Amino acid sequence: MKIDKRDMWFIGLIVAVVSVFISISGKEKTKLVPNDSTHQIAYRAAYKNAPGPEASFFKRAFFKADKKGAEVYCEPCHTEQKVPFPPNHPPKNRCLFCHKLQPLKL
């Protein structure tokens, strides 16, 4: 099979697209919510309906934490403790839109 000029353009395009994806991907900068005693109330709310270790692989693989249920506890505690938010911080009512919960260990 002969590779002609048209095939080389296609291969070049694929290499360029892959190169762009690799160059824009990097280390994730999103901060994790600490899994400590202070934040346990949010973790319990988020993972209250989590499938147990005896559940099927399908249920465990596609489980989504209840982020909106956990976010209810963020702002009151942060306001009470006077935890400062950095400049240009987005609205405080959607904490888990950016910050991530650590995965549940089964």
Backbone as JSON Lines, residues from 0, in Angstrom:
{"i":0,"aa":"M","n":[0.84,-1.17,0.0],"ca":[0.0,0.0,0.0],"c":[0.89,1.24,0.0]}
{"i":1,"aa":"K","n":[0.64,2.12,-0.91],"ca":[1.43,3.32,-1.06],"c":[0.79,4.47,-0.26]}
{"i":2,"aa":"I","n":[1.61,5.21,0.47],"ca":[1.14,6.38,1.21],"c":[1.4,7.6,0.34]}
{"i":3,"aa":"D","n":[0.33,8.25,-0.07],"ca":[0.5,9.42,-0.93],"c":[0.39,10.72,-0.13]}
{"i":4,"aa":"K","n":[0.4,11.84,-0.86],"ca":[0.41,13.16,-0.22],"c":[-0.85,13.39,0.63]}
{"i":5,"aa":"R","n":[-1.98,12.95,0.17],"ca":[-3.24,13.12,0.9],"c":[-3.2,12.38,2.23]}
{"i":6,"aa":"D","n":[-2.64,11.19,2.25],"ca":[-2.51,10.42,3.5],"c":[-1.57,11.12,4.48]}
{"i":7,"aa":"M","n":[-0.5,11.71,3.97],"ca":[0.44,12.43,4.84],"c":[-0.23,13.65,5.48]}
{"i":8,"aa":"W","n":[-1.08,14.35,4.73],"ca":[-1.82,15.47,5.31],"c":[-2.74,14.99,6.43]}
{"i":9,"aa":"F","n":[-3.39,13.87,6.23],"ca":[-4.28,13.33,7.25],"c":[-3.49,12.93,8.5]}
{"i":10,"aa":"I","n":[-2.37,12.26,8.31],"ca":[-1.53,11.86,9.46],"c":[-1.02,13.11,10.18]}
{"i":11,"aa":"G","n":[-0.63,14.14,9.41],"ca":[-0.18,15.4,10.03],"c":[-1.27,16.06,10.84]}
{"i":12,"aa":"L","n":[-2.5,16.02,10.32],"ca":[-3.63,16.6,11.05],"c":[-3.88,15.85,12.36]}
{"i":13,"aa":"I","n":[-3.83,14.53,12.31],"ca":[-4.02,13.74,13.53],"c":[-2.93,14.03,14.55]}
{"i":14,"aa":"V","n":[-1.68,14.12,14.11],"ca":[-0.57,14.43,15.01],"c":[-0.76,15.82,15.61]}
{"i":15,"aa":"A","n":[-1.21,16.79,14.82],"ca":[-1.43,18.14,15.33],"c":[-2.53,18.17,16.38]}
{"i":16,"aa":"V","n":[-3.63,17.47,16.15],"ca":[-4.74,17.44,17.11],"c":[-4.3,16.78,18.41]}
{"i":17,"aa":"V","n":[-3.61,15.66,18.31],"ca":[-3.12,14.98,19.51],"c":[-2.12,15.86,20.25]}
{"i":18,"aa":"S","n":[-1.27,16.56,19.53],"ca":[-0.29,17.46,20.16],"c":[-0.97,18.59,20.91]}
{"i":19,"aa":"V","n":[-2.02,19.15,20.34],"ca":[-2.76,20.22,21.02],"c":[-3.39,19.7,22.3]}
{"i":20,"aa":"F","n":[-4.01,18.52,22.25],"ca":[-4.61,17.95,23.45],"c":[-3.58,17.69,24.53]}
{"i":21,"aa":"I","n":[-2.44,17.18,24.16],"ca":[-1.39,16.9,25.14],"c":[-0.85,18.2,25.72]}
{"i":22,"aa":"S","n":[-0.69,19.23,24.88],"ca":[-0.12,20.48,25.37],"c":[-1.06,21.24,26.31]}
{"i":23,"aa":"I","n":[-2.38,21.14,26.09],"ca":[-3.3,21.88,26.97],"c":[-3.66,21.09,28.22]}
{"i":24,"aa":"S","n":[-3.39,19.81,28.22],"ca":[-3.67,19.04,29.43],"c":[-2.45,19.13,30.33]}
{"i":25,"aa":"G","n":[-2.72,19.16,31.58],"ca":[-1.63,19.26,32.54],"c":[-2.12,18.77,33.89]}
{"i":26,"aa":"K","n":[-1.38,19.13,34.88],"ca":[-1.74,18.74,36.23],"c":[-3.05,19.43,36.61]}
{"i":27,"aa":"E","n":[-3.93,18.68,37.22],"ca":[-5.21,19.24,37.64],"c":[-4.98,20.22,38.79]}
{"i":28,"aa":"K","n":[-5.57,21.4,38.68],"ca":[-5.35,22.45,39.67],"c":[-6.51,22.6,40.63]}
{"i":29,"aa":"T","n":[-7.55,21.82,40.45],"ca":[-8.72,21.91,41.32],"c":[-8.37,21.38,42.7]}
{"i":30,"aa":"K","n":[-8.73,22.14,43.71],"ca":[-8.45,21.71,45.08],"c":[-9.48,20.69,45.54]}
{"i":31,"aa":"L","n":[-9.01,19.69,46.27],"ca":[-9.9,18.68,46.84],"c":[-10.45,19.19,48.17]}
{"i":32,"aa":"V","n":[-11.66,18.79,48.46],"ca":[-12.24,19.07,49.78],"c":[-11.53,18.14,50.76]}
{"i":33,"aa":"P","n":[-10.97,18.67,51.83],"ca":[-10.26,17.81,52.78],"c":[-11.19,16.75,53.38]}
{"i":34,"aa":"N","n":[-10.68,15.56,53.52],"ca":[-11.46,14.49,54.13],"c":[-11.08,14.41,55.61]}
{"i":35,"aa":"D","n":[-11.47,15.44,56.35],"ca":[-11.17,15.5,57.78],"c":[-12.47,15.6,58.57]}
{"i":36,"aa":"S","n":[-12.34,15.68,59.88],"ca":[-13.53,15.69,60.73],"c":[-14.4,16.93,60.49]}
{"i":37,"aa":"T","n":[-13.82,18.03,60.1],"ca":[-14.58,19.25,59.84],"c":[-15.51,19.08,58.63]}
{"i":38,"aa":"H","n":[-15.05,18.38,57.62],"ca":[-15.8,18.24,56.38],"c":[-16.58,16.93,56.29]}
{"i":39,"aa":"Q","n":[-16.59,16.14,57.34],"ca":[-17.29,14.85,57.3],"c":[-18.79,15.01,57.06]}
{"i":40,"aa":"I","n":[-19.39,16.09,57.54],"ca":[-20.82,16.29,57.33],"c":[-21.13,16.41,55.83]}
{"i":41,"aa":"A","n":[-20.26,17.08,55.09],"ca":[-20.46,17.2,53.64],"c":[-20.26,15.86,52.95]}
{"i":42,"aa":"Y","n":[-19.25,15.1,53.36],"ca":[-19.0,13.78,52.77],"c":[-20.16,12.83,53.07]}
{"i":43,"aa":"R","n":[-20.68,12.87,54.3],"ca":[-21.81,12.0,54.64],"c":[-23.03,12.35,53.79]}
{"i":44,"aa":"A","n":[-23.28,13.65,53.58],"ca":[-24.42,14.07,52.77],"c":[-24.24,13.66,51.31]}
{"i":45,"aa":"A","n":[-23.03,13.78,50.81],"ca":[-22.78,13.46,49.4],"c":[-22.85,11.97,49.12]}
{"i":46,"aa":"Y","n":[-22.38,11.17,50.07],"ca":[-22.29,9.72,49.85],"c":[-23.33,8.91,50.62]}
{"i":47,"aa":"K","n":[-24.42,9.56,51.06],"ca":[-25.4,8.84,51.87],"c":[-26.11,7.73,51.09]}
{"i":48,"aa":"N","n":[-26.26,7.88,49.78],"ca":[-26.92,6.85,48.96],"c":[-25.92,6.02,48.17]}
{"i":49,"aa":"A","n":[-24.68,6.02,48.58],"ca":[-23.65,5.27,47.85],"c":[-23.9,3.78,47.96]}
{"i":50,"aa":"P","n":[-23.69,3.05,46.86],"ca":[-23.86,1.6,46.92],"c":[-22.75,0.97,47.75]}
{"i":51,"aa":"G","n":[-23.08,-0.06,48.46],"ca":[-22.1,-0.74,49.29],"c":[-21.17,-1.62,48.46]}
{"i":52,"aa":"P","n":[-20.19,-2.22,49.11],"ca":[-19.23,-3.07,48.38],"c":[-19.89,-4.32,47.79]}
{"i":53,"aa":"E","n":[-21.04,-4.7,48.3],"ca":[-21.73,-5.88,47.78],"c":[-22.6,-5.56,46.56]}
{"i":54,"aa":"A","n":[-22.74,-4.27,46.23],"ca":[-23.55,-3.86,45.07],"c":[-22.85,-4.26,43.78]}
{"i":55,"aa":"S","n":[-23.62,-4.29,42.72],"ca":[-23.06,-4.7,41.43],"c":[-22.03,-3.68,40.94]}
{"i":56,"aa":"F","n":[-21.16,-4.16,40.09],"ca":[-20.13,-3.3,39.53],"c":[-20.77,-2.12,38.8]}
{"i":57,"aa":"F","n":[-21.86,-2.37,38.1],"ca":[-22.55,-1.33,37.34],"c":[-23.01,-0.2,38.26]}
{"i":58,"aa":"K","n":[-23.63,-0.55,39.39],"ca":[-24.11,0.48,40.33],"c":[-22.95,1.26,40.93]}
{"i":59,"aa":"R","n":[-21.86,0.58,41.28],"ca":[-20.71,1.26,41.87],"c":[-20.0,2.14,40.85]}
{"i":60,"aa":"A","n":[-19.91,1.68,39.59],"ca":[-19.19,2.43,38.57],"c":[-19.92,3.71,38.18]}
{"i":61,"aa":"F","n":[-21.24,3.7,38.19],"ca":[-22.0,4.86,37.72],"c":[-22.65,5.66,38.84]}
{"i":62,"aa":"F","n":[-22.21,5.46,40.08],"ca":[-22.73,6.24,41.19],"c":[-22.19,7.67,41.13]}
{"i":63,"aa":"K","n":[-23.07,8.64,41.33],"ca":[-22.67,10.05,41.4],"c":[-22.99,10.58,42.79]}
{"i":64,"aa":"A","n":[-22.02,11.24,43.39],"ca":[-22.23,11.82,44.71],"c":[-23.26,12.94,44.63]}
{"i":65,"aa":"D","n":[-24.03,13.12,45.69],"ca":[-25.05,14.17,45.77],"c":[-24.36,15.49,46.15]}
{"i":66,"aa":"K","n":[-23.82,16.18,45.16],"ca":[-23.07,17.41,45.41],"c":[-23.95,18.53,45.95]}
{"i":67,"aa":"K","n":[-25.15,18.66,45.4],"ca":[-26.04,19.74,45.87],"c":[-26.44,19.52,47.32]}
{"i":68,"aa":"G","n":[-26.61,18.28,47.72],"ca":[-26.93,17.98,49.11],"c":[-25.77,18.3,50.04]}
{"i":69,"aa":"A","n":[-24.55,18.16,49.56],"ca":[-23.38,18.45,50.38],"c":[-23.06,19.94,50.42]}
{"i":70,"aa":"E","n":[-23.36,20.66,49.34],"ca":[-23.04,22.09,49.27],"c":[-23.83,22.91,50.28]}
{"i":71,"aa":"V","n":[-24.91,22.38,50.76],"ca":[-25.73,23.09,51.74],"c":[-24.91,23.41,52.99]}
{"i":72,"aa":"Y","n":[-23.93,22.57,53.3],"ca":[-23.16,22.73,54.54],"c":[-21.93,23.61,54.36]}
{"i":73,"aa":"C","n":[-21.59,23.98,53.14],"ca":[-20.34,24.72,52.9],"c":[-20.41,26.17,53.37]}
{"i":74,"aa":"E","n":[-21.33,26.93,52.8],"ca":[-21.33,28.38,53.06],"c":[-21.57,28.74,54.53]}
{"i":75,"aa":"P","n":[-22.54,28.11,55.23],"ca":[-22.73,28.51,56.64],"c":[-21.48,28.3,57.49]}
{"i":76,"aa":"C","n":[-20.79,27.21,57.28],"ca":[-19.59,26.92,58.09],"c":[-18.45,27.86,57.7]}
{"i":77,"aa":"H","n":[-18.26,28.07,56.41],"ca":[-17.18,28.97,55.97],"c":[-17.45,30.41,56.41]}
{"i":78,"aa":"T","n":[-18.7,30.83,56.43],"ca":[-19.04,32.18,56.89],"c":[-18.81,32.29,58.4]}
{"i":79,"aa":"E","n":[-19.23,31.28,59.13],"ca":[-19.07,31.29,60.59],"c":[-17.6,31.28,60.99]}
{"i":80,"aa":"Q","n":[-16.79,30.47,60.3],"ca":[-15.36,30.36,60.62],"c":[-14.53,31.48,60.0]}
{"i":81,"aa":"K","n":[-15.18,32.33,59.18],"ca":[-14.52,33.44,58.49],"c":[-13.34,32.97,57.64]}
{"i":82,"aa":"V","n":[-13.56,31.9,56.9],"ca":[-12.55,31.41,55.98],"c":[-12.57,32.33,54.76]}
{"i":83,"aa":"P","n":[-11.47,33.02,54.49],"ca":[-11.48,33.98,53.37],"c":[-11.47,33.28,52.02]}
{"i":84,"aa":"F","n":[-12.16,33.86,51.08],"ca":[-12.14,33.36,49.72],"c":[-11.15,34.19,48.91]}
{"i":85,"aa":"P","n":[-10.45,33.58,47.98],"ca":[-9.47,34.35,47.19],"c":[-10.17,35.36,46.28]}
{"i":86,"aa":"P","n":[-9.43,36.36,45.82],"ca":[-10.04,37.32,44.89],"c":[-10.5,36.62,43.62]}
{"i":87,"aa":"N","n":[-11.53,37.15,43.01],"ca":[-12.12,36.59,41.79],"c":[-12.72,35.2,42.01]}
{"i":88,"aa":"H","n":[-13.08,34.88,43.25],"ca":[-13.7,33.59,43.54],"c":[-15.13,33.62,43.01]}
{"i":89,"aa":"P","n":[-15.57,32.56,42.33],"ca":[-16.95,32.54,41.82],"c":[-17.97,32.49,42.95]}
{"i":90,"aa":"P","n":[-19.27,32.54,42.62],"ca":[-20.31,32.51,43.66],"c":[-20.12,31.35,44.63]}
{"i":91,"aa":"K","n":[-20.4,31.63,45.89],"ca":[-20.11,30.67,46.95],"c":[-21.13,29.55,47.07]}
{"i":92,"aa":"N","n":[-22.25,29.64,46.38],"ca":[-23.28,28.62,46.57],"c":[-23.05,27.37,45.72]}
{"i":93,"aa":"R","n":[-22.03,27.34,44.87],"ca":[-21.74,26.17,44.04],"c":[-20.31,25.69,44.28]}
{"i":94,"aa":"C","n":[-19.98,25.38,45.52],"ca":[-18.62,24.98,45.89],"c":[-18.13,23.76,45.13]}
{"i":95,"aa":"L","n":[-18.98,22.73,45.05],"ca":[-18.53,21.48,44.46],"c":[-18.62,21.47,42.94]}
{"i":96,"aa":"F","n":[-18.92,22.62,42.36],"ca":[-18.84,22.74,40.91],"c":[-17.36,22.77,40.53]}
{"i":97,"aa":"C","n":[-16.54,23.4,41.36],"ca":[-15.09,23.47,41.1],"c":[-14.3,22.55,42.02]}
{"i":98,"aa":"H","n":[-14.57,22.61,43.31],"ca":[-13.84,21.76,44.26],"c":[-14.37,20.35,44.17]}
{"i":99,"aa":"K","n":[-13.5,19.39,44.34],"ca":[-13.9,17.99,44.18],"c":[-13.83,17.24,45.5]}
{"i":100,"aa":"L","n":[-14.78,16.33,45.66],"ca":[-14.75,15.43,46.81],"c":[-13.79,14.3,46.51]}
{"i":101,"aa":"Q","n":[-13.13,13.83,47.54],"ca":[-12.26,12.68,47.34],"c":[-13.14,11.46,47.13]}
{"i":102,"aa":"P","n":[-12.7,10.52,46.29],"ca":[-13.53,9.35,46.01],"c":[-13.79,8.52,47.26]}
{"i":103,"aa":"L","n":[-14.95,7.91,47.29],"ca":[-15.33,7.06,48.4],"c":[-14.56,5.76,48.32]}
{"i":104,"aa":"K","n":[-13.94,5.39,49.4],"ca":[-13.17,4.13,49.46],"c":[-14.11,3.01,49.89]}
{"i":105,"aa":"L","n":[-14.27,2.04,49.02],"ca":[-15.13,0.89,49.34],"c":[-14.31,-0.28,49.8]}
